[in-house]
Amino acid sequence: MQVTRPDIWGYQPAQVFSSDGPEWGTSIDNVLVWLEWLADRRSDGAGDQRVDDLLDFLNILIFKDDPSKSITRPQREELRTYVKTRYGVHSLAALSHGERAMLQILGRTLTHMTSNTIILIDEIEIHLHTRWMNRMFRSDERTASEVHCPHTDIHNAQPRADARLPAQREGRRLGQGWPLDRKRYPVMANLSQISDTAELDNKYIGKVVVYVEAESDANLFEVLVGPGHAERIEFKTTPEGGNGCGPTTARVKRERVTNRKVFGLIDGEAATSSHLGFEKMLSCVEPTFVVDDPELEGVLFLADHEAENILLRHSDVCHFIVNDTPLAGMKSRTADEVRKYINGIVDRYFSSAICKYTSARLHSANAMAGILDSGMFFNDLSRSKFLKLLQAKVVAAGCSWEDFRTELDTLRGLIETRFATMEDELKEEERKRLSDGKSALARIKHQFGVSKSWEGHLANELAGLPYAAEFRESVFRRTGL
């Protein structure tokens, strides 16, 4: 390689370029190296920053989903440009096909365009997957708005992809451009049903989207599904940023009007507010289940109380705690002692979960205002003092203690019937599944002083266990993958 001017460089009435070529003169690497070579770099850092600005803009557009990646300033000594990732530094050749195509199109466009440029991209589906086509559409939209390019038109053979920018679809002026010919470029009617960017993204990425209650849930589910499925399924929180089952189910209901590939996966405890929801959760033997409620169509429920119960039930929490000690403290904790304490905590939060299930059922029947807060169970009160606290909370929520006790006894009866034929070991596992897992893990962590990162270790352990395959198969089957 040598410092040479890239092919078809400089101003021309029409610039035509294809995919990133195998030869140095037609490569995007040559473009970046040439720009760096021309830049006036001063030792005081006050020189030409245009290459840095270009790369910053390209990194934002191309690596939106992975900010750990970035294209670095070209190396003058090596005449090569590198990409920095969480795994090290690589040449541009290590980029995926979609990333390299994006870099070629956007890099070439930004280095050649003027304030009166018209960009035409033909048969983009030949070079880009649907997901990257949509990313290109969004990137061109941002480029047009920030660099004042008047017109971008992306042509492809897929009838559902109207890739003109919103202002162009409406026939408005963009920069110094002109109104679009509505007869030549009709607006696709189905897009009128899609009202926000996130919904449009989900529509065009062509894969299953599963909304979850929190970022931690999404991370755990991705670990369980395993690598190699990112192009087929994505777990994400709602774009509004709200946590909990309410925002998640509302988002699923809204988007499934136009996209049947959108689903939700929420905590099992949320099902107890639905008709026979607790009964379905109690009898569930798969990692997920659904309820017979048209308002919750497309919503999947965990068989566990919540995501933390999966860690509590399937990973070796006891082994982790026994070994999470300095050398001086080794052998200070025996496995039997830790297991006994964990089982005691699980029993406590199993009882608290039954109280929460009871309040959820009464709340759905308009017999109680709200659902009991799990925080009230995180204390060391004696049984008699706790019962007084519980009674006060129930009465304050507008429910009589007698009605609460009646419903509580009903749930206990259902649980006792299910447990009646189980061995002790299986009963222990079921208590872990139905207990308030988040509170139980927090209590265990507090007692033994384990590090905050222990959940990540437990999750990675799960990836190699049979439950991970069972979870993946259950989710894939229910989402049609």
C-alpha positions in Angstrom: 0.0 0.0 0.0 1.1 3.5 -0.7 -0.3 7.1 -0.3 -2.3 7.5 -3.5 -5.3 9.5 -4.4 -8.5 7.3 -4.4 -10.1 6.6 -7.7 -12.8 9.0 -9.0 -11.7 11.6 -6.4 -12.6 15.2 -6.5 -15.6 17.1 -7.7 -17.6 15.8 -10.6 -21.2 16.5 -11.7 -22.0 12.8 -11.0 -20.1 10.5 -8.7 -20.7 6.8 -9.2 -19.3 4.2 -6.9 -20.1 0.6 -6.1 -19.3 -1.7 -3.2 -16.0 -1.5 -1.4 -13.5 -2.7 -4.0 -10.7 -5.3 -3.5 -8.1 -3.0 -4.9 -6.5 -0.2 -2.9 -7.7 2.6 -5.2 -11.3 1.6 -4.8 -11.3 0.8 -1.1 -12.8 2.9 1.7 -9.6 2.4 3.6 -7.7 4.4 0.9 -10.3 7.2 1.2 -9.7 7.5 5.0 -5.9 7.2 4.7 -5.9 9.9 2.0 -8.0 12.2 4.1 -5.7 11.7 7.1 -2.6 12.3 4.9 -4.0 15.6 3.8 -4.9 16.7 7.3 -2.8 19.3 9.0 -1.9 17.6 12.2 -0.2 19.9 14.7 1.6 18.8 17.9 -0.5 21.1 20.0 -3.7 19.3 18.9 -5.1 22.5 17.3 -4.8 21.3 13.7 -7.3 19.9 11.2 -10.0 17.9 13.0 -12.2 17.1 10.0 -11.1 13.5 9.8 -11.9 13.1 13.5 -15.3 14.7 13.1 -16.1 12.4 10.1 -15.1 9.3 12.0 -17.2 10.4 15.1 -20.2 10.8 12.9 -19.7 7.5 11.1 -19.2 5.7 14.4 -22.5 7.0 15.7 -24.4 6.0 12.5 -22.8 2.5 12.0 -22.3 1.3 15.5 -25.5 2.5 17.1 -26.2 -1.0 18.6 -22.6 -1.6 19.8 -20.9 1.6 21.1 -17.9 -0.5 22.2 -16.9 -0.5 18.5 -15.3 2.5 16.8 -13.2 3.3 13.8 -10.0 4.9 14.9 -7.9 7.6 13.2 -5.9 6.1 10.3 -2.3 5.2 11.1 0.0 7.3 8.9 3.0 5.0 9.5 1.1 1.8 8.5 -1.3 3.4 5.9 -4.1 1.5 7.5 -7.3 2.2 9.4 -8.3 0.0 12.4 -11.5 -0.7 14.3 -11.4 -0.8 18.1 -13.7 -3.4 19.7 -14.1 -4.9 23.2 -11.9 -7.8 22.0 -9.0 -5.8 20.6 -8.1 -3.8 17.5 -8.8 -5.2 14.0 -8.5 -4.0 10.4 -11.5 -2.8 8.5 -11.6 -6.2 6.8 -12.9 -7.6 10.1 -16.1 -5.6 9.9 -19.3 -7.5 9.0 -20.6 -7.2 5.5 -23.3 -4.9 6.6 -21.0 -2.6 8.6 -18.5 -2.4 5.7 -21.3 -1.6 3.2 -22.6 1.1 5.5 -19.1 2.5 5.9 -18.6 2.6 2.1 -21.9 4.2 1.3 -21.9 6.8 4.1 -18.1 7.5 4.0 -18.1 8.1 0.3 -21.3 10.2 0.4 -20.0 12.4 3.2 -16.7 13.0 1.5 -18.2 14.0 -1.9 -21.5 15.6 -1.1 -22.3 19.3 -1.4 -25.3 21.3 -0.2 -27.1 20.5 -3.5 -26.4 16.8 -3.7 -28.9 14.2 -4.7 -28.1 10.6 -3.5 -29.5 7.6 -5.4 -28.9 4.1 -4.1 -30.1 1.3 -6.4 -31.0 -2.3 -5.5 -29.7 -1.9 -2.0 -31.2 -5.3 -1.0 -28.4 -7.0 -3.0 -25.8 -5.8 -0.6 -27.6 -5.4 2.7 -29.8 -7.5 5.0 -33.2 -6.1 5.9 -31.9 -5.0 9.2 -29.0 -3.0 7.6 -31.3 -1.6 5.0 -33.4 -0.1 7.7 -30.2 1.2 9.4 -29.1 2.8 6.2 -32.5 4.5 5.9 -32.2 6.0 9.4 -28.5 7.0 8.8 -29.4 8.8 5.6 -32.2 10.5 7.3 -29.8 11.8 10.0 -27.2 12.8 7.4 -29.8 14.7 5.4 -30.9 16.6 8.5 -27.5 17.4 9.9 -25.5 17.9 6.7 -28.4 19.5 4.7 -28.5 17.1 1.9 -31.7 17.9 0.0 -32.7 14.5 -1.4 -32.0 10.8 -0.8 -33.8 8.1 -2.7 -33.2 4.4 -2.0 -34.6 1.9 -4.5 -35.0 -1.8 -3.8 -37.1 -4.7 -5.0 -38.9 -5.3 -1.8 -42.4 -3.7 -2.0 -42.7 -3.1 1.7 -39.6 -0.9 2.0 -40.5 2.7 1.2 -37.1 4.1 2.0 -37.6 7.8 1.2 -37.2 10.1 4.1 -40.3 11.3 6.0 -40.2 14.8 4.7 -39.8 13.5 1.2 -42.7 11.0 1.6 -44.9 14.0 2.6 -43.7 16.0 -0.4 -42.1 18.8 1.7 -39.0 20.7 0.9 -35.7 19.4 2.5 -32.9 21.9 2.5 -32.7 23.4 -1.0 -34.6 20.5 -2.6 -37.9 20.4 -4.2 -41.4 18.8 -3.6 -41.6 15.2 -4.5 -43.7 14.1 -7.5 -46.5 12.2 -5.6 -47.6 10.4 -8.8 -44.2 9.0 -9.4 -43.5 8.2 -5.7 -46.7 7.2 -4.0 -46.7 6.9 -0.2 -46.9 3.3 1.1 -50.2 3.1 3.0 -49.1 0.6 5.6 -46.5 3.0 7.0 -49.3 5.4 8.0 -50.1 3.0 10.8 -46.6 3.2 12.3 -46.2 6.2 14.6 -42.7 6.1 16.1 -39.1 5.2 15.2 -38.9 2.1 17.4 -42.0 0.6 15.9 -40.8 1.3 12.4 -37.4 -0.3 13.3 -39.1 -3.4 14.6 -41.3 -3.6 11.5 -38.3 -3.6 9.1 -35.6 -5.6 10.9 -37.5 -8.7 10.0 -36.9 -10.6 13.3 -38.9 -11.5 16.4 -38.8 -8.7 19.0 -39.5 -9.6 22.6 -40.2 -6.8 25.0 -39.1 -7.4 28.6 -39.5 -5.6 31.9 -35.9 -4.5 32.6 -32.5 -4.4 30.9 -31.3 -7.1 33.3 -34.0 -9.4 32.1 -33.0 -8.8 28.5 -29.4 -9.7 29.3 -30.3 -12.9 31.1 -32.6 -14.0 28.3 -29.9 -13.4 25.7 -27.5 -15.5 27.7 -30.1 -18.3 27.9 -31.0 -18.2 24.2 -27.3 -18.3 23.4 -25.0 -17.0 20.6 -25.9 -17.3 16.9 -29.5 -16.1 17.2 -29.2 -12.3 17.2 -30.4 -12.1 13.6 -33.6 -14.0 14.5 -34.7 -12.6 17.9 -34.0 -9.6 20.0 -34.9 -8.9 23.7 -35.3 -5.3 24.5 -37.1 -2.9 26.9 -39.7 -0.5 25.8 -38.4 2.7 24.1 -40.4 4.8 26.7 -38.0 3.4 29.3 -40.6 2.3 31.8 -39.9 -0.8 33.8 -42.5 -3.4 34.9 -45.2 -5.4 33.2 -47.6 -2.5 32.5 -45.4 -0.6 30.0 -44.3 -3.9 28.4 -47.8 -5.3 27.8 -49.1 -2.0 26.6 -46.2 -1.7 24.1 -46.9 -5.3 22.8 -50.6 -4.6 22.3 -49.8 -1.4 20.4 -47.2 -2.8 18.0 -48.9 -6.1 17.2 -51.5 -4.2 15.3 -48.9 -3.8 12.5 -46.3 -6.4 13.4 -47.2 -9.9 14.5 -43.5 -10.6 15.3 -43.6 -8.5 18.4 -44.1 -10.3 21.7 -43.6 -9.7 25.4 -42.0 -11.9 28.1 -42.8 -10.8 31.7 -42.6 -12.2 35.2 -44.8 -15.1 36.1 -46.3 -13.2 39.1 -48.0 -10.8 36.7 -50.2 -13.6 35.4 -51.9 -14.0 38.8 -54.0 -10.9 38.1 -55.6 -12.7 35.1 -58.4 -15.3 35.3 -56.8 -18.6 36.3 -53.4 -17.1 35.9 -52.1 -18.4 39.2 -53.4 -21.8 38.4 -51.6 -21.8 35.1 -48.4 -20.6 36.7 -48.6 -23.2 39.5 -49.1 -26.1 37.1 -46.6 -25.0 34.5 -43.8 -27.4 33.7 -42.2 -25.4 30.8 -40.0 -22.3 31.1 -42.9 -20.1 29.8 -46.7 -20.1 29.5 -49.5 -18.0 28.2 -53.0 -17.1 29.6 -56.4 -17.0 28.0 -56.9 -13.3 27.9 -57.3 -11.4 24.6 -55.8 -8.3 26.2 -52.6 -10.3 26.7 -52.3 -11.8 23.3 -48.7 -12.1 22.3 -47.5 -11.9 26.0 -45.5 -14.8 27.4 -45.0 -15.3 31.1 -42.1 -16.9 32.9 -43.0 -20.1 34.8 -40.9 -18.5 37.6 -42.1 -15.7 39.9 -39.5 -13.4 38.1 -36.2 -13.7 36.3 -34.1 -13.8 39.5 -35.8 -17.1 40.4 -34.2 -18.7 37.4 -30.8 -17.9 38.9 -31.9 -19.1 42.3 -33.4 -22.3 41.0 -30.9 -23.5 38.4 -27.5 -22.1 39.2 -25.3 -23.3 42.1 -25.8 -20.3 44.4 -24.5 -22.4 47.4 -21.3 -23.3 45.7 -20.6 -19.7 44.7 -21.1 -18.4 48.2 -18.9 -21.1 49.8 -16.1 -20.2 47.4 -16.5 -16.4 47.4 -14.1 -15.9 50.3 -10.5 -14.7 50.7 -7.8 -17.3 51.4 -7.9 -16.5 55.1 -11.6 -17.2 55.3 -11.6 -20.5 53.4 -13.5 -23.3 55.1 -15.3 -20.7 57.3 -18.6 -21.6 55.4 -19.7 -25.1 54.9 -22.0 -26.1 52.1 -24.6 -27.5 54.5 -24.7 -24.3 56.6 -25.1 -22.1 53.5 -27.8 -24.4 52.0 -29.7 -24.4 55.2 -29.7 -20.6 55.4 -30.7 -20.3 51.7 -33.6 -22.7 52.2 -34.8 -20.7 55.2 -34.7 -17.5 53.1 -36.6 -19.2 50.3 -39.3 -20.4 52.7 -39.7 -16.9 54.0 -40.1 -15.3 50.6 -42.2 -18.2 49.4 -44.7 -17.2 52.1 -44.4 -13.5 51.1 -45.0 -14.4 47.4 -48.2 -16.2 48.3 -49.3 -13.0 50.1 -48.5 -11.0 46.9 -50.3 -13.4 44.7 -53.3 -13.1 47.0 -53.3 -9.3 46.9 -52.9 -9.4 43.1 -56.0 -11.6 42.7 -58.0 -9.4 45.1 -56.8 -6.3 43.3 -57.9 -7.7 39.9 -61.4 -8.3 41.4 -61.5 -4.7 42.7 -61.5 -6.0 46.3 -58.2 -4.4 47.2 -56.3 -1.2 46.2 -53.0 -2.1 44.8 -50.6 -5.1 45.3 -48.5 -5.6 48.4 -45.0 -4.2 48.2 -42.4 -6.9 48.6 -40.2 -4.5 50.5 -42.4 -5.0 53.6 -41.1 -8.6 53.9 -37.5 -7.6 54.0 -37.2 -7.4 57.8 -36.5 -9.5 60.9 -39.8 -9.1 62.6 -41.2 -12.0 64.7 -44.1 -13.9 63.2 -46.7 -12.2 65.5 -45.3 -8.7 64.7 -45.2 -9.4 61.0 -48.8 -10.6 61.0 -49.8 -7.4 62.6 -47.9 -5.4 60.0 -49.5 -7.5 57.2 -53.0 -7.0 58.6 -52.5 -3.3 58.8 -51.3 -3.1 55.2 -54.3 -5.1 54.0 -56.8 -3.0 55.8 -55.1 0.2 54.6 -55.6 -1.1 51.1 -59.4 -1.2 51.6 -59.7 -5.0 52.0 -61.0 -6.7 55.1 -58.7 -9.1 56.9 -61.3 -11.9 56.6 -61.5 -11.6 52.8 -57.7 -11.6 52.5 -57.4 -14.7 54.7 -60.1 -16.5 52.8 -58.3 -15.9 49.5 -54.9 -16.7 51.0 -56.3 -20.0 52.3 -57.6 -20.8 48.8 -54.1 -20.3 47.2 -52.5 -22.4 50.0 -55.0 -25.2 49.3 -54.0 -25.2 45.6 -50.3 -25.3 46.5 -50.8 -28.1 49.0 -52.7 -30.1 46.5 -49.9 -29.8 43.9 -47.2 -30.5 46.5 -49.0 -33.5 47.9 -47.4 -36.0 45.5 -44.0 -34.5 45.3 -40.7 -35.7 46.8 -39.0 -33.2 49.2 -36.4 -32.3 46.7 -38.9 -31.3 44.1 -40.9 -29.3 46.7 -37.8 -27.4 47.5 -37.3 -26.6 43.8 -41.0 -25.5 43.5 -40.6 -23.1 46.5 -37.6 -21.5 44.7 -39.7 -21.2 41.5 -42.7 -19.5 43.3 -40.9 -17.4 45.9 -40.1 -13.7 45.6 -36.8 -14.4 43.9 -35.4 -10.9 43.7 -35.9 -10.3 47.4 -34.5 -13.7 48.3 -31.3 -13.1 46.3 -30.9 -9.6 47.8 -31.3 -11.1 51.3 -28.8 -13.9 50.5 -26.3 -11.3 49.0 -26.7 -9.1 52.1 -26.1 -12.0 54.5 -23.0 -13.3 52.9 -21.6 -10.1 51.5 -21.0 -11.4 48.0 -20.0 -9.0 45.2 -22.5 -7.1 43.0 -21.3 -9.0 40.0 -22.3 -12.4 41.3 -25.5 -12.4 39.2 -23.4 -12.2 36.0 -21.4 -15.3 37.1 -24.6 -17.2 37.9 -26.1 -16.3 34.5 -23.0 -17.4 32.6 -23.1 -20.7 34.5 -26.7 -21.2 33.3 -25.7 -20.9 29.7 -24.2 -24.4 29.8 -27.0 -26.1 31.7 -30.0 -28.0 30.2 -32.4 -25.2 31.3 -30.9 -22.8 28.7 -31.9 -25.2 25.9 -35.3 -25.7 27.4 -35.8 -21.9 27.6 -34.7 -21.3 24.1 -37.0 -24.1 22.7 -40.0 -22.8 24.7 -39.5 -19.2 23.6 -38.8 -20.1 19.9 -41.9 -22.3 19.8 -44.2 -19.7 21.2 -42.9 -17.0 18.9 -43.0 -19.1 15.8 -39.2 -19.4 15.2 
